[in-house]
Amino acid sequence: LGTPQPAKLRAIAPSSASPFRLALGGEFDRWYEVQASTDLFSWQNLATMPATNTVMGFGDTSSAGFNRRFYRTVTLP
């Protein structure tokens, strides 16, 4: 598979099921972790997901409980 390209995150329109949603753009057949933080120092893993397509959706159902939240992805080996 070679060296993976970094995943790209972008916010997409909220839904009734999830007030905050992300589109994760990555490489097909790679695994990614979606992580969240309130302070950019401590990161919590929210999901580990395979790239079954080049763009996948992710909803953070617990985002309403935070004043602010930051997101990142980690490409797994």
Disulfide bonds with the S-S distance in Angstrom:
none
